[in-house]
């Protein structure tokens, strides 16, 4: 078989098939049409023609199935997105979002570590209990998975599989979310695809899939995509609560453990640190302070958490510095913020700059005033690391000193 002619026949048949009424065409009529066009006999290319026609028909059926399924899923996902928070509140598994009647995703804590758990549950004595089918991801692994999904890497591969001629045997692609965990696109049967999130183990130098994992059909994967936004907000709230605890209750626990001989050191902690010739820092908690500072000629209100090193309190990364316009906006709306805080109004949001907001967070019953900087990703604003969340005592202390700080700003 002449390879050059083979490539020519293959190109012509792929160009011809989309323009034919296949219901009225036969393999013989297609062959005759191509022979007339090419000017030579295709007797020895019958197997190639049959293979190309079969592949085209499967692709066409797959696209039609995909189109119908996508339309149905889009309708379901639109309803799911609108009712997301309500579904979480009414979920049979408290604090978890439903992917289906038995599958859920949410945050859990294990041995002090926060994990995102994607799991199948079963009912026992009227309660939903976690089953063995599922996987827990660290927050770092979850962020890697989320970025692969939200950046379009996974869907891009799916679309390529649908759009490009290929063998179904090639549909077994994966993305690494850690050295031992992957999300893989697998063929479930027929034209259906699954999204397998699984842990692997090393067996004689070869990575093999373990029983720890869960395979999501397309509808559950799409539901997981919708849930990623609200779940990310839960993670941000978790970070905020931890910040508040470190500035309050955690510090209190540590001081409770301190023996009497360390009381002098504790008193040193309680004294607000001084800048080098700068203004006094006002204490919000044992290791959180607010101060008026000058940076490159501009006055800033610095909300900051401190840590101890060599017997001294030093400024840490947790915190945020407010410019004069941002601080004045907060002061002007101080009563609105306090009212939203008292009412535990999580819908409250005060924009103090294009990428900075004051919001109300509630996590596990703890309300907090959250002053935070956001960053843009895929057209959406996401909470960043810069910021501080203040429980009631810290907010009250900040509120009391804010007017004087703003008045002193240039």
Secondary structure, DSSP 4 states (H G I P E B T S, - for coil): --HHHHHHHHHHHHHHHTTS-GGG--HHHHHHHHHHHHSS--GGGHHHHHHHHHHHHHHHHHHHHHHHHHHHHHHHHHHHHHTHHHHHHT-SSTTEEESSSSEEEEEEEETTEEEEEEEEEEEETTEEEEEEEEEEEEHHHHHHHHHHHHTTHHHHHHHHHHHS---GGG--EEEEEETTEEEEEEEEETTEEEEEEEEEEEETTEEEEEEEEEEEEHHHHHHHHHHHHHHHHHHHHHHHHHHHHHHTHHHHHHHHH--GGGHHHHHHHHSPPB-SS-PBPEESSSSEEEEEEEETTEEEEEEEEEEEETTEEEEEEEEEEE-HHHHHHHHHTHHHHHHHHHTT-TT-EEEEETTEEEEEEEETTEEEEEEEEEEEETTEEEEEEEEEEE-HHHHHHHHHHHHHHHHH--
